[in-house]
Amino acid sequence: MTKLLSRRRHRLLVARQPIPDGDLWSFLDAIHMTSLPTECREAWSAAWPRYGPSSACCRPKWGLMFQRVTKEVLSGLTVAIVALPLAIAFGITATGTSEGALVGLYGAIFAGFFAALFGGTPGQVTGPTGPITVVATGVIAAHGLEGAFLAFIMAGAFQILFGLCRLGSLIRYIPHPVVSGFMGGIALIIILGELDQVQKSFLVAAGTIVLMLVSTRVVKSIPASLIALVIMTVVLRFADSLLRDVRVGPVSLNTAIDYIGQIPESIPSITVPEFSGSLILTLVLPALSIALLGSIDSLLTSVVMDNITGNRHRSNDELIGQGIGNAVSGLFGGLASAGATVRSVVNVRSGGRTALSAATHSVILLVLVVGLGAVVQYIPLAVLSGILILTAVGMFDWEALRKAHVSPRGDVVVMFATMIVTVLVDLTVAVAIGVSLALIVHAVQSRRHKASIVHDGSGAYSIEGPLSFLSVDRVFTTLRNDQPNLSLNLKHVNYIDLSGAKALLTFIDHSHKSGVELGVKDLPKHVETRLIALADEDQREKLNTVVETRLATETTQ
């Protein structure tokens, strides 16, 4: 009877066992050992080396393992379908030639595969992104493709160095308004870059955008970008002549339709770019810029993944993985890449939780590349412009923009200043200026540098000082300690910025999803006002649920 109960309990534990951060073998190890009941572990360890799993007193559910692997592979297929048009579009935008289609795809294939293999964020998908494309466009224009590939390899080396020096943790000090402004500036750059093609083929670009918007609402199982790409390409094969030199009075709606054109069909192979000492010195700053932006982009995506999955990424491992991916991508003639937020979210929503799904997406793209040139040459450039424009629109932090009137004024200034500098000056300079402005705002608003957290030993914690971007990661990492009950006193929080408010609301969400009994005591009025203003309806409801007591008067420090 005891053995029967033990087996039943093990089956239940295995059924609830999440795939751990790592590869398939980590998953097998977790099922074989860590999820076993205590009384079975010694028997399992003794039986496994000689007889295999069937001899132990508790058998893992191999059918469950097969289902999870299948789900990972199918998720990778879904992400590959989403990534295909984006990789082509970003590649052509960066190079300005039909060859860019392969450059973008090779970036998604090789950077995506090796970043998944060596990175520190399970399930994160890597490929060409907006920020990287913007910088790569300038490098290719100045140094040609050969010089750009060398810059991508150097950028990868810089990222590996960042990871080895453990600089990944610095991402926690980038304020939320800087991220919002940075991504908004990138979106504006992408939209402005596509205006020439829109002016030439307005009807095609507009039709692509409308078709994507409709597809998003009507068809849930197929990516809208792929639907638009296929339908518009097929329609224009027959309607091309009807859409040339279309005018309404003096206004030209369509003058001509440009196509990608024929691209070389070849199996990817390693090509070491020619280099010299002077060329390497010339490329140091562009490579460093790509490395910094790629690192920021990837780690921000890792944070998004953490918020969705409830896990915690390994930032330094992620930088090393991204560096290896970009170096290999440059050797194979691919575009530099970074963690892609939309593709990563699609992967998680489709069931992908490990590196297997992200790596599968790259393998599927590699299969599609063989013989793809015969089809890709008929894709209209205006269709790709429409896809990129709608992608760029989605990059704006619309929630932050909508709530700018109720956000702290200093944070709003930081966001728009970062956005403007991104468009007019340089992406790296924009981040530096944004962080500097945020530090100035923090110094003006609070006399204390960072918040401290005090634990009384009985599950009760107290946060003292400013809950800002300088402290939120450390504070909420400490609070996520898997305790079933948690009491949080906010009496001595004298200042909270946008990053702090977002982090606190996210922590309340995670506590609710994890089944943690959270109680917030002595909530100051100014903190509650800020939280209510920035929260959505669901977050407001959860906030009201966890607040136990409120302060009648404010405290200052």
C-alpha positions in Angstrom: 0.0 0.0 0.0 2.8 2.4 0.9 4.5 1.7 -2.5 1.3 2.2 -4.3 0.8 5.6 -2.7 4.4 6.5 -3.4 4.0 5.7 -7.1 0.8 7.7 -7.3 2.4 10.6 -5.6 5.3 10.5 -8.0 3.1 10.4 -11.0 1.4 13.5 -9.7 4.7 15.3 -9.1 6.0 14.4 -12.5 2.8 15.7 -14.1 3.3 19.0 -12.4 7.0 19.1 -12.9 8.0 22.1 -15.1 10.8 21.6 -17.6 13.8 23.2 -15.8 16.0 25.9 -17.3 18.3 24.0 -19.6 18.2 21.3 -22.2 16.3 18.0 -22.5 18.7 16.1 -20.3 18.1 18.5 -17.5 14.5 17.7 -17.8 15.1 14.0 -17.7 17.4 14.5 -14.6 14.7 16.5 -12.9 12.1 13.8 -13.5 14.4 10.9 -12.5 15.7 12.4 -9.3 14.5 15.7 -8.0 10.8 14.9 -8.3 11.1 11.4 -6.8 9.7 10.8 -3.4 12.5 10.6 -0.8 12.0 6.9 -0.1 12.6 6.1 -3.8 15.7 8.1 -4.5 18.2 5.5 -3.2 16.5 2.7 -5.1 16.5 4.7 -8.2 20.1 5.7 -8.0 21.1 2.1 -7.5 18.9 0.6 -10.2 19.5 3.2 -13.0 23.2 2.5 -13.9 22.6 -1.2 -14.4 19.0 -1.8 -15.3 17.6 1.5 -16.5 14.5 3.4 -15.4 12.1 0.5 -15.5 13.7 -1.2 -12.5 13.2 1.6 -10.1 10.2 1.7 -7.8 8.9 4.8 -9.5 8.7 5.0 -13.2 8.8 8.4 -15.0 6.0 9.1 -17.4 7.8 8.8 -20.7 4.6 9.7 -22.5 4.5 13.0 -20.7 8.1 13.7 -21.8 7.2 12.9 -25.4 4.3 15.3 -25.2 6.4 18.1 -23.9 9.1 17.6 -26.5 6.4 17.6 -29.2 5.0 20.8 -27.8 8.5 22.4 -27.9 9.0 21.4 -31.5 5.6 22.6 -32.6 6.2 25.9 -30.8 9.4 26.3 -32.7 7.5 25.7 -35.9 5.1 28.5 -35.0 7.9 30.9 -34.2 9.7 30.1 -37.4 6.5 31.1 -39.4 6.4 34.4 -37.4 10.2 35.0 -37.9 10.3 34.3 -41.6 8.9 37.6 -43.0 10.5 39.7 -40.2 14.0 38.3 -40.9 13.6 38.9 -44.6 12.3 42.5 -44.0 15.0 43.5 -41.5 17.7 42.0 -43.7 16.6 43.9 -46.9 16.2 47.1 -44.9 19.8 46.8 -43.5 21.5 46.0 -46.8 19.2 47.7 -49.3 19.6 44.8 -51.8 17.9 41.5 -52.5 20.8 39.7 -50.9 19.7 41.1 -47.6 16.9 38.5 -47.5 19.5 35.8 -47.0 21.5 38.0 -44.6 18.5 38.4 -42.4 17.5 34.8 -42.5 21.1 33.6 -41.7 21.0 35.9 -38.7 17.8 34.3 -37.4 19.3 30.8 -38.1 22.7 31.0 -36.7 22.4 33.7 -34.0 19.1 32.2 -33.0 20.4 28.6 -32.7 23.6 29.3 -30.8 22.0 31.9 -28.5 19.4 29.4 -27.6 22.0 26.7 -27.0 24.3 28.8 -24.8 22.0 31.6 -23.5 20.6 32.1 -20.1 16.9 32.7 -20.9 15.1 29.4 -21.7 12.6 29.8 -24.5 13.9 33.2 -25.7 14.1 33.5 -29.4 16.9 35.5 -31.0 16.9 37.1 -34.5 17.2 40.4 -36.3 15.5 43.2 -34.4 14.7 46.9 -34.9 17.6 48.4 -32.8 20.2 46.1 -34.3 18.9 46.7 -37.9 19.1 50.5 -37.4 22.8 50.3 -36.4 23.7 47.6 -38.9 22.3 49.7 -41.7 24.8 52.5 -41.0 27.7 50.0 -40.7 26.9 48.3 -44.0 26.5 51.7 -45.7 29.9 52.8 -44.4 32.0 49.6 -44.6 30.1 47.3 -47.0 28.9 43.8 -46.2 32.4 42.3 -45.6 33.2 45.0 -43.1 29.8 44.7 -41.5 30.3 40.9 -41.0 33.6 41.6 -39.3 31.9 44.1 -37.1 29.2 41.6 -36.1 31.9 39.1 -35.2 33.7 41.7 -33.1 30.3 42.7 -31.5 29.9 39.0 -30.5 33.3 39.0 -28.9 32.4 42.1 -26.9 29.2 40.5 -25.7 31.1 37.4 -24.6 33.5 39.7 -22.7 30.5 41.5 -21.1 29.2 38.2 -19.9 32.5 37.0 -18.5 32.9 40.3 -16.7 29.4 39.9 -15.3 28.1 43.1 -16.7 24.7 41.6 -17.4 23.4 42.6 -14.0 23.7 46.3 -15.0 20.5 46.0 -17.0 18.6 46.3 -13.7 19.7 49.9 -13.5 18.1 51.0 -16.7 14.9 52.9 -15.8 11.6 52.0 -17.3 11.2 55.5 -18.9 14.6 55.1 -20.7 13.5 51.7 -22.1 10.1 53.2 -23.3 11.8 56.2 -24.9 14.5 54.1 -26.5 12.1 51.7 -28.1 9.8 54.5 -29.2 12.8 56.2 -30.9 13.7 53.0 -32.7 10.1 52.7 -33.9 10.2 56.2 -35.3 13.5 55.5 -37.1 12.1 52.3 -38.7 8.9 54.1 -39.8 10.8 57.1 -41.3 13.1 54.7 -43.1 10.2 53.1 -44.9 8.5 56.3 -46.1 10.3 56.3 -49.5 8.8 52.9 -50.3 5.4 53.9 -49.0 5.4 57.0 -51.2 6.2 54.9 -54.2 3.6 52.1 -53.4 1.2 53.6 -51.0 -1.7 51.3 -51.9 0.4 48.2 -51.5 1.8 49.2 -48.1 -1.6 50.3 -46.8 -3.3 47.2 -48.1 -0.6 45.1 -46.2 -1.2 47.0 -43.0 -5.0 46.7 -43.3 -4.8 43.0 -44.1 -2.6 42.4 -41.1 -4.9 44.2 -38.8 -7.9 42.2 -40.0 -6.0 38.9 -39.9 -5.0 39.5 -36.3 -8.7 39.7 -35.3 -10.0 37.0 -37.5 -7.3 34.3 -37.8 -5.6 33.4 -34.5 -3.6 30.4 -35.5 -1.5 31.9 -38.3 0.7 35.0 -37.9 -0.8 38.1 -39.5 2.5 39.0 -41.2 2.7 35.7 -43.0 -0.9 35.9 -44.2 -0.3 39.4 -45.5 3.0 38.4 -47.1 1.5 35.4 -49.0 -1.8 37.0 -50.0 -0.3 40.3 -51.2 2.5 38.6 -53.1 0.0 36.3 -54.9 -2.5 39.1 -55.7 0.2 41.4 -57.1 1.4 38.6 -59.4 -1.8 39.2 -61.3 -2.7 42.8 -60.4 0.8 44.4 -60.9 -0.1 46.2 -64.1 -3.3 47.6 -62.6 -1.5 49.2 -59.7 1.1 51.2 -61.7 0.8 54.9 -62.0 -2.5 55.1 -60.0 -3.6 58.7 -59.2 -6.5 60.5 -57.7 -6.3 63.9 -59.2 -2.8 65.3 -58.6 -2.1 62.8 -55.8 -0.1 59.7 -56.7 -1.2 56.6 -54.8 1.0 54.1 -56.6 3.8 54.9 -59.1 5.5 51.5 -59.3 5.9 48.2 -57.5 9.5 47.1 -56.6 10.3 43.5 -55.9 13.1 41.8 -54.0 14.4 40.2 -57.1 16.5 37.1 -57.6 18.7 36.1 -54.7 21.5 33.5 -54.8 20.5 30.0 -53.7 23.3 28.4 -51.7 24.0 26.3 -48.7 25.4 28.6 -45.9 29.1 28.2 -45.4 31.7 29.7 -43.1 33.5 32.7 -44.7 36.2 34.5 -42.7 36.0 38.2 -43.7 39.2 39.9 -44.9 40.6 42.2 -42.2 43.5 44.4 -41.4 44.6 46.2 -38.3 43.4 49.6 -39.6 39.9 48.1 -40.4 39.6 46.5 -37.0 40.4 49.9 -35.3 37.8 51.6 -37.5 35.2 49.0 -36.6 35.7 49.0 -32.8 33.1 51.8 -32.1 30.4 50.4 -34.5 31.0 46.9 -33.1 30.8 48.2 -29.5 27.6 50.0 -30.4 26.1 46.8 -31.8 27.2 44.9 -28.7 25.7 47.4 -26.3 22.4 47.7 -28.1 22.2 44.0 -28.7 22.9 43.3 -25.0 20.3 45.9 -23.8 17.7 44.6 -26.3 18.3 41.0 -25.4 18.2 41.5 -21.6 15.1 43.6 -21.8 13.4 40.7 -23.7 14.7 38.4 -20.9 13.0 40.6 -18.3 9.7 40.4 -20.3 10.2 36.6 -20.4 10.7 36.6 -16.6 7.5 38.5 -16.1 5.5 36.0 -18.3 7.0 32.8 -17.0 7.8 33.8 -13.4 11.3 32.4 -13.8 14.5 34.4 -13.5 17.0 34.5 -16.4 20.8 34.3 -16.1 21.8 37.6 -17.5 25.6 37.0 -17.9 25.0 33.6 -19.5 22.5 35.3 -21.9 25.2 37.8 -22.9 27.7 35.0 -23.6 25.1 33.1 -25.6 24.2 36.2 -27.6 27.9 36.9 -28.3 28.5 33.4 -29.5 25.4 33.6 -31.7 26.4 36.9 -33.3 30.0 35.8 -33.9 28.8 32.6 -35.6 26.2 34.6 -37.6 29.0 37.0 -38.8 31.1 34.0 -40.0 28.2 32.6 -42.0 27.2 36.0 -43.5 24.2 36.7 -41.3 22.9 39.9 -39.7 23.7 40.6 -36.1 20.8 39.7 -33.9 19.3 40.1 -30.4 16.6 38.6 -28.2 13.3 39.3 -30.0 10.4 40.2 -27.7 7.5 39.4 -30.0 8.9 36.1 -31.2 9.9 35.1 -27.7 6.4 35.9 -26.4 4.9 33.9 -29.3 7.1 31.0 -28.3 6.0 31.0 -24.7 2.3 31.4 -25.6 2.7 28.5 -27.9 4.1 26.2 -25.2 7.8 26.7 -25.6 9.7 26.8 -22.3 13.2 25.6 -23.1 16.1 26.1 -25.6 14.6 23.3 -27.7 11.8 25.4 -29.1 14.1 28.3 -29.9 16.7 26.1 -31.5 13.9 24.3 -33.5 12.8 27.7 -35.0 16.3 28.2 -36.4 16.5 24.7 -37.8 13.2 25.1 -39.6 14.3 28.4 -41.1 17.4 26.7 -42.3 15.3 24.1 -44.1 13.2 26.8 -45.6 16.2 28.7 -46.9 17.1 25.9 -49.3 15.4 26.7 -52.6 13.6 29.7 -51.1 15.1 32.2 -53.6 12.7 31.1 -56.4 9.8 32.3 -54.2 11.3 35.2 -52.3 12.2 37.1 -55.5 8.4 37.9 -56.1 7.8 39.5 -52.7 7.0 43.2 -53.2 9.2 45.6 -51.1 6.2 47.6 -50.2 4.7 44.6 -48.5 7.8 44.3 -46.3 7.5 48.0 -45.6 4.0 47.5 -44.4 5.0 44.6 -42.1 7.9 46.7 -40.7 5.7 49.7 -40.1 3.1 47.8 -38.2 5.9 46.0 -36.2 7.4 49.4 -35.4 4.0 50.7 -34.2 3.8 47.8 -31.8 7.2 48.8 -30.4 5.8 52.0 -28.8 5.1 51.7 -25.1 1.5 52.8 -25.6 0.6 52.3 -22.0 3.3 54.7 -20.9 2.2 57.2 -23.5 -1.4 57.0 -22.5 -0.6 57.4 -18.8 2.0 60.1 -19.3 -0.3 62.7 -17.7 -0.5 60.7 -14.4 3.1 59.6 -14.4 5.9 61.4 -12.5 6.9 64.4 -14.5 10.5 63.6 -14.2 10.0 60.2 -15.7 8.0 61.6 -18.5 10.8 64.1 -19.3 13.3 61.2 -19.3 11.1 59.1 -21.7 10.6 61.8 -24.3 14.2 63.1 -24.1 15.5 59.6 -24.7 13.1 59.2 -27.6 14.2 62.5 -29.2 17.9 61.8 -28.8 17.5 58.3 -30.2 16.0 59.7 -33.5 18.2 62.8 -33.9 21.6 61.8 -32.5 22.5 58.2 -31.7 21.0 55.2 -29.9 23.9 54.6 -27.5 24.0 58.3 -26.6 20.3 58.3 -26.0 20.5 55.5 -23.4 23.4 57.3 -21.7 21.6 60.6 -21.6 18.4 58.9 -20.4 20.1 57.2 -17.5 21.9 60.4 -16.5 18.6 62.3 -16.5 17.0 59.6 -14.4 19.8 59.8 -11.9 19.3 63.6 -11.7 15.6 63.3 -11.2 16.1 60.7 -8.5 18.6 62.9 -6.7 16.1 65.8 -6.7 13.2 63.7 -5.5 14.9 61.7 -2.7 17.8 62.4 -0.4 18.4 58.6 0.0 20.3 56.7 -2.6 18.6 53.3 -2.5 15.9 51.5 -0.6 16.7 49.0 2.1 14.7 46.0 3.1 14.4 44.8 6.7 13.2 41.3 7.6 12.0 40.5 11.1 12.5 36.7 10.8 8.8 35.8 10.7 7.9 36.4 7.1 7.4 40.2 7.6 9.4 42.6 5.5 9.7 46.4 5.6 10.9 48.6 2.7 12.6 51.8 3.8 13.7 54.6 1.5 13.0 55.4 -2.2 11.6 52.5 -4.2 13.2 53.5 -7.6 15.0 51.9 -10.5 18.1 51.8 -8.4 16.6 49.4 -5.9 13.6 47.5 -7.4 15.6 44.5 -8.7 17.4 43.8 -5.4 14.3 44.4 -3.3 11.9 42.2 -5.2 14.5 39.5 -5.7 14.8 39.3 -2.0 11.1 39.1 -1.5 10.6 36.2 -4.0 11.7 33.6 -1.6 8.9 31.0 -2.1 7.3 31.6 1.3 3.6 30.8 1.3 2.8 33.9 3.4 4.4 37.4 3.1 3.7 40.6 4.9 5.1 43.8 3.3 5.3 47.1 5.2 5.6 50.2 3.1 5.4 52.8 5.8 8.9 54.2 5.2 8.8 54.4 1.4 9.2 58.1 0.9 9.4 58.1 -2.9 8.3 55.8 -5.7 9.1 56.3 -9.4 7.6 54.7 -12.5 10.1 51.8 -12.4 9.3 51.2 -8.7 5.5 51.3 -9.3 5.7 48.9 -12.2 7.9 46.5 -10.3 5.5 46.5 -7.2 2.5 45.9 -9.4 4.2 43.1 -11.2 5.3 41.6 -7.8 1.6 41.6 -6.7 0.6 39.9 -9.9 3.2 37.2 -9.5 2.3 36.6 -5.8 -1.3 36.2 -6.9 -0.5 33.7 -9.6 1.9 31.8 -7.4 -0.6 31.4 -4.6 1.4 33.5 -2.1 -0.7 35.1 0.6 0.5 38.7 0.4 -0.4 41.4 2.7 0.6 45.1 2.3 0.6 47.2 5.5 0.9 50.9 6.2 0.5 51.9 2.5 1.4 55.7 2.2 -1.1 57.8 0.4 1.3 59.1 -2.3 2.4 55.5 -3.1 -1.2 54.3 -3.3 -2.1 57.2 -5.6 0.8 56.5 -7.9 -0.1 52.7 -8.0 -3.7 53.3 -8.8 -2.9 55.8 -11.5 -0.5 53.4 -13.3 -2.4 50.1 -12.7 -4.9 48.6 -15.1 -8.3 47.3 -13.8 -7.1 43.9 -12.9 -4.0 45.2 -11.1 -6.2 47.7 -9.2 -8.5 44.9 -8.0 -5.5 42.8 -6.8 -4.0 45.9 -5.1 -7.2 46.4 -3.1 -7.2 42.7 -2.2 -3.7 42.7 -0.7 -3.7 46.1 1.1 -4.5 45.6 4.8 -3.8 49.0 6.3 -3.2 52.5 5.0 -1.4 55.4 6.5 -3.5 58.4 7.4 -0.5 60.8 7.3 2.7 60.8 5.2 6.1 60.0 6.5 9.2 61.7 5.3 12.9 60.7 5.4 
